[in-house]
Structures are given as structure tokens and as C-alpha cells.
């Protein structure tokens, strides 16, 4: 059985849950950072990789210490990887690319299959690895990977006996 997820909504939900639990001091910034992320994820990624220049009016040093942008990017990257492995989402990705060419914004809806223990382990490893590329500590990277898995597991329908 497949579960349909709105990729942006899933990413924002996991990020909100993570920030609430591990960095509540960033909660007032969350709506603004999410808005920048949703408006142009590619530009957001570029700014994050370049040191966060002018994200929400903060300089590179301030943004480098924020978890919220990293959590958004890692979660979105992991969900994108899941979508790319799902044959059912191929048509959606093609349609999305075509609409981007013509300037039409479309929600990223993906189909997530039932995930086996092995797949969840792979996803956890991918999330952890991606988080470490953004210089999150080992502990924070593990917490983020755990949060993404928790979000995926709770979005799955209960298994029938």
C-alpha cells in the first residue's frame, strides 16, 4: 500500500517537531525560514551552501548556528531520495519539471510505499549522512535522522495482521 505525502508539508512538520524538541529558541524564526524555503528551495539551498548570506537578514555567522535551515534541507533531501526510488512518483517528477519550465508552481506530492525495516535503515543512514555534511554534530545528526524516521513511520498506515 502506498501513502501519499505532500513533500513540503512533511518537511515542515518534521522540522517543526524537531525544532520544538531540540531548539525551541528558534521557534520564532521558523515561519520566516519556512517561507524563504518554500518560495525558492533551490535558492535557499544555494544560500545555505554559501554560508547563508542574508537569509532573513542574518549574516553567515548567525545562520550557520541555526538548526532550522539544515533540518529543512536534510528532511527535504531525504524525502526527495525516497521519491526518486519510487517508480510511482516518476510521472509526478516529470510533470513538476515541465511545470517549472513554464512557471507553474505545483505541490510536490509523492507516493511512499510501505517501508521495510531495511528501507527505514537506509533512509536513516541517508539522513544521518546528509546531516553530517552540514556539520551537525554526531548527536544532532542522529536526532534528526530519528525524527525523519518517526515522521515516516507515523505517516504509514497500520500493517494488517
ABEGO torsion letter per residue (X at the ends): XBBBBBAAAAAAAAAAAAAAAABAAAAAAAAAAAAAAAABAAAAAAAAAAGGBGBGGBBAAAAAABAAAAAAAAAAAAAAAAAAABAAAAAAAAAAAAAAAAGBBBBBBBBBBBBBAAAAAAAAAAAAAAAAAAGBBAAAAAAAAAAAAAAAAAABBBBBX
